[in-house]
């Protein structure tokens, strides 16, 4: 658990710090692992802590709120722990709105949506298959009627009664066929509308899975997907592609001094500026205060100029938190830039940009470090 104001879960230790031998315990790589009973006990303790937190801060015990408190008590989600620890230790208050906001940001249900769409599509296909089978059966019956009537007519002379019976049989089979075709046409129109709706839902779910819910730009999944596709399509690119890795220099100070709401405001402001610095840029937030900007140009120096423009803008922009009017100050940007090379992998491209970002931070921060040809030197 993250918060020091609540007791940590008891660990299984004996004298001298050694773990006791428990029935059914397993030893893997010289480390004890909990058996199912221990895992159940730990989960139960976490659940009790979560319920205690719900009571302490008088937040409603609805599933979304409980999930956030459970994850906090569990202590494995660093972002949730960081947000709530500040609220618990500093402001001594946790609101329902802030918990719902955390749930929206860190508990995205996109995978559940995708699963639902998959199940609905499967059901739709099964219904279509049943309908097609029914139509095929009706077609077989109609063809059989045609064959029978043809055989009957070919063996008859002009006998009005027999001919009339054959015509009646054909008309009856035709009516069945027409009814089935009408039914199938209506069902296909319904299926088409449903499929289009599912397609829209699927596209939205995929978009949500690629989006950082706080800032509205891409997330780490988007970043990984973009770099992979950039490598795959490198030979077909007309322009050069650059990766800018950006770190906010004073973000921790803002978070610690003014709280996470102010920090979230800064992240949203920075993301919006990055996303609109040039037409066609792609932006991802792949860490707490770390962003990536993908930029295309046919001139190597353009990427450096864009990065300098961003750095200068933020180093001179006095930020004010809208809801409180508090003056947050300026935010410096440390930026590393690397151009995608023909022999690059996703990892090598990232490592070069990350190395330049580290160099920028080591050189006093609030500066741009780029490969030599990009800076025009």
N, C-alpha and C positions, 0 to 999 in steps of 0.2 A: 504494500500500500504506500502511496506517496506522502500523505500528510503526516507530519510528525506529531500532531495533536491527538492522534488516535493510535492505540497500541497496535504494533505489528503482529502479524500472525505468528504463533509459536512454532519454532522449528524443532525438528526431531534431533536433539543432540544429547549426548550423555557426558560422562566425566571426561575431562581433557578435550572437550570439543568434538569427541567422536560420536558418530551416529550409532545408536544401539542396533543390535540385530533384531529384526522384526520378522515374524512369520510371513513367508511369501515375498520378502524383499529380494530385489535383484541387483546385481552389481554389474554395471556396464562402463567400460573405460575407467575403472576405479572410482566411479561416482555412483552413489546410491540413487535409485529412482523410486518414486512412490508407486505403490500398488494401487489398485482400483479403490480400495477402502480409504487410503490416505487422500487420494484425489477427491473422493466424495466428501471427506471431512473438510478438506481445504475449500472446496466449492461452497459448502455449507457455511463455513466461517466468513467467506467473502460475502455471501448473500446476507448474513446477519449484519455485517458492517454496512452494506449498502442500505439495508432497511433502517439501521440506526442513523445514518446520514440523512435519509429522507425525513425521519422524525426530527432530527436536530435542527434542520434548516426549513422544516415545514413545507416541503415541496410535495406536490401531489404524487401518489404512488402509482402512476400510470406506467405502462411498459417502456415508453421512450425515456422517461425520467429514471426509472429503475435501471435501465441498461447503462446509462451514463454513470450512475453511482456505482454500479457493479464493476464497470471497467476501471473506474477510479480506485475502488477498493482492491481490485486485482493487481493494479500497479504496472501493467504491461504496456499500456498506451501512453507514451511519454507526453504527447500533445495534450491529451485530456488531463493527465496528472498536473502538467504545468499550469494550465488554465485554472483548474479548480484549487490547486494549492495556493495560488496567489489570492484567489477570492476568499478562501477559508482563513488563511493566515494574516492577510493584510486588511481586507475590507470587512472580514467577519460576516459576510453575507453572500448568499447564493440565491439568485432569482430563478424562477421557473423559465423565464424567457431565455436566460443565459444557458440553461441546461438544454432547452429545445434547440437552441442555436448550435451548441456543441454536437448534439445528436445529428442535426442536419449536415454538419461539416464532417464528422468523423464516422458516422454510421450510415453510409449511403446504401439504399436498398436496391440499387440498380441491378445487382445480380439476381435478386428475387424477381424483378420485373422481367428480366431476360428469360428466366425459368418459366414464368407464367406465359409469356408469349410463345415459347417453345411448346408448352403443353397445349395451348389453344390451337397452334398451327397443326400439331399432330392430330388433334381431334377433328379439325377442319378437313384435313386430308383423308382421315378415315371415313368421314361422312361423304366426301366426294367419291371415294373409292366405292362405297356402298351404292351411291346413286348411279355411277357408271355401270356397275355390275347389273343393277336393275334395268338400266336402259339396254344393255347388251342382251339381257334375257328377253325383253320385249321385242328387240330387233330379230332375235332368233325365232320367236314365235311368229312374227310377221312374215319372215322369209319362208317359214314352214307352211304358212297359210298360202302364200303365193305358189309354192311348189305343188301343194295339194290341189289347188284350184286349176293350175295349168294342166296337171295330169287328168283331172276330171273333164275339163273342157276339150282336151285333145282326143278323148275317147267318146265324145258325144256328137250326135248329129244335132240338128236344130230342135232342142227340147226346151221350151221356154221355162218350164218349172225348174229344171236342173240348172239352167243358166242363171236364173234368178237367185237360186240358193247360193251359187258360187259368188255372185256379185254381193249378196248380203254378207257372206263370210268375209270377203275382201274389205267391205266397208266397215264391218265391225273391227277387224284387225287394224285397219287404218285409223279408226277413232282411238283405239288403245295407244297406237303409236303416236298420234298427235297429242294426246293427253300427256303421255310420258315426256315428249319433247318440250311441251309447254312447261311442265313441272321442272324439267331439267334446266330450261332457260331461266326460269325464275330463281331456282336454287343457285345457278351459276352467277347470276347478278348479285345475289346476297353474299355469296362467297367472295366475289371480287371486292365488294365494299368492305367486308370483314378483313380480307387480306390486306387491303390498302390501309385500314385502321391499324392492323397489327404491324405493318411495315413502319408506319409513323411512330408507333409506340416503341418499336425496336430501335429505330434510329435515335429517338430521344433517349432511350436507356443507354445506348452506346455512347452518345454524346455526354450523358451524365457520368458514365464510367471514366471518361477521358478528361473531365472538368474538375478543377479545384472549386468546391462549393463556396469557399469564402471569397475568393477574388474573381471567379468567373473565367480565369484563363485555364490553360491546360494543366494537368497534374503530372505526376511522375510517370504514370502509364502512358499519357500522351507524349511525354518527352522521349521515352524509350521507343515508342512506336514511330515517332517522327524521325529519329536518328536512324532506325533500321531501314525505313523506306527511303531516306535520303541516300544511304549507302547503295541500296538496290537500284535506284534510278539515277545514279551519278553520271553514267555515260550519256544519258539523254538530256542532261541539263544544259541550257544555253548560258546561264549565268553562274557566277561563283556563289557558293553558299557558306555563310559564316555562322559560327556559334559563339554567342556572348554569354558567359557565366557571370552573374551579378550577385554580390553579397551586400546587404545593408549594414553599414558600419556601426550606426548608433541604435540599432533596433532594440537590442537587449536593454539599453539604458531607458528607452521609452517604455518598454514593457514593464520593467521593474519600478519605474518612477510613477507612471500614469495608469498602469493597469492594462489588461489584455484587450479591453474594448478600444482603447487608444491604439494599441499595437495592431489590432485588426483593421482599424481605420487607415493606418499608415500602409499596411500591406495592400489594401484595396486601392488606395490612391496611387501607389507605385505601380501596381499591375495595370491600372487604367492608362497611366502615362506611357508605360512600355508598349502596351497594346496599340497605342495610337501614334507612336513616334514616327512611323512611316507606313505607307500603304503596303499591305502584303506581308508584314512581319508575323511570326508565330511565336507566342509566348507561353512558357510553362513555369509553374511554381513547383520545384522538385524538392524543396526543403522548407524549414520553418521560415527563414528570411532569405532564401536563395531562389533566384529566378534564372531562367534561360531564355534568350532571345535568338531565334533563327532569322537570319536576314540574307536576302538575295540581292546581288548587284553584279554588274559586269566590271566594276572598278574596285580594286582591292582597298583603296584608301577610304571608300565610302563607309565601310563598317566601323573604322576607327573614328571617323567624323561623327557618326551617329552615337557611338558610345560616349564620346567627349561631350556631345550635346546633352545627353542624359545626365552625365556626371555633373556638368555645370548647372543644369537646371535644378537638380535636387540639392546641391551644395548651397544654393542661393534662395531656395524656397522655404520660407518660414511657415511651418505647418501648424494649423490651429484645429483642435478637435471640436467639430461642429456642435455636438450635444452639450458640451460644458464650456466651450470658449477657451479652454486651456491652451497656452502656447507650448507646442511640443518641440519647437526648434527645427533645425535642418537635419536631413538624413544624407550622409555621405555614401557614395557608391564605389565599391571596388569591383573592377571589371577585368576579365581576361577574355581575349578573343583569339579564336583559331579558325583557319579556313579548312574546309573539307578537301582532302587530298585524294588523288586517284587510288592510292594504296592504303587508305584509312579503313579501319574497322570502327564500329560505334565506340568501342572502348578506347582506341588510340586517339580518336578525335576528341572525346571527352577529356582524356587525361592531359592532352596538350592545353586545352582551354582551362582546365582546373589548375594546372601548374602555373599558368600565367595569372590566374586569379589569386593564387597563393602568393605569387611574387608581388602583385599589387597590394595585398594586405600587409605583406612583410615590409613594404617600402613606405609605410606610413599611412596606408589606406587612402580612400577618396582619390583614386587615380585609375588610369586605364593602362593595362599592359597587353600588348599585341605582338604577334609575330612580326619580325622586322619589316617585311615587305608591305604589311598592312598599314603601318604607321608612316610609310613613305621615307624611311631612313635607310 
